Amino acid sequence: YVIQRVKLKAPHVLFIGEIYQPDRYEEYTKTGFDYLYDKVGLYDTLRGVLAGERGADTISSCWQSLGNLQNRMVNFLENHDEQRVASDFFCGDPYKALPALVVSLMLNRSPFLIYFGQELGESGMDSEGFSQTDGKTTIFDYWSVKAIREWLKDGYIPEIRKIYEKLLNIATKERAISEGSMFDLQYANPFSESYNPKFLYSFVRKEGSSVILILVNFGSMNFTADLFLPREMFLYFNISDYESITGEDLITGQAESYKFCSQNYCKIYIEKNSFRIIKFSL
């Protein structure tokens, strides 16, 4: 009742349901919620992968379980209830969470939520009066966020914010990410000497003539991945094989030649706790 009344006067207002029961997702979307928190799905999965408790291949079954609701979910790595990724209770380092950030931001067309100070590497390790030291930013005390406070005072822009800025601009400006379709490559790349699905996760986004291949590494070692691109992907996107094609690394801007075909492996080097975002113009 409330949602419908508000929408009549302010149709631009978005309602996000903080519902953690997947069996009730349909109910919430039918009653007017624009989006739902994907907490028990993608958030819990990515946190488990970052903690080494789950393999990266579990991301596939996670998004597949949502069906047609996938783009109605809100993806995030932090919110008011969760521990900061940079806290000692989570990653202890905001850079280690970057592979999860890329997946959460670019896997689908879902909106992505950034919590206050996340892009500055806020650790949430203050000992507030009520909340105490729990890796969260208190929602019970009169308090200020250290990373925000220092940023506003000194104008210092940490390197982590520059990375967030670049990734967010890619996600919003590249139509293959903001509007395109997705093909999960994980099923076609089982364990091998050059691809460990416990740590590596890969997928492709496409819109028009633009194809973006994304590979992330949750592990603590570097890989030279031999990535197999299945024939089903080329059929799904209705694109041709390319024995040799130039791909642009959207982070570094460097161009390199790749094998982009179902008859051979696409070789990609990726460092530990990092990601590669490579754009092909077909």
Disulfide bonds with the S-S distance in Angstrom:
none
